[in-house]
Amino acid sequence: QVQLVESGGGLVQAGGSLRLSCAASGRTFSSYAMGWFRQAPGKERESVAAINRSGSNTYYADFVKGRFTISRDNAKNTVYLQMNSLKPEDTAVYYCAARRSTQYDYNYWGQGTQVTVSS
């Protein structure tokens, strides 16, 4: 198992930036592919970004391309989501998730961090 703790959420004005962090427990962080998801009230959870074990391959949802950047620092057991040009529709609880690279499902989830973007 791996324990995930998100941080960095908060209130920001439209057009502003936030950097989310997800700290993972243990010494095997590099064994996991990581992803960021978000869920707004009354809406379905959606994938935001993902990154492979080494950080050499990334995925972004269309609605964040060009604005968000996912990265990881395996030495620090941390994955990041740099969010720029934030929009009110980005308001959601953002979750960090982990999966073994050999698995399809994300099996480990953080508690979430609230991101609120005001107009």
Secondary structure, 3 states (H helix, E strand, C coil): CCCEEEECCEEEECCCCEEEEEEECCCCHHHEEEEEEEECCCCCCEEEEEECCCCCCEEECHHHCCCEEEEEEHHHCEEEEEECCCCHHHCEEEEEEEEECCCCCCCEECCCEEEEEEC
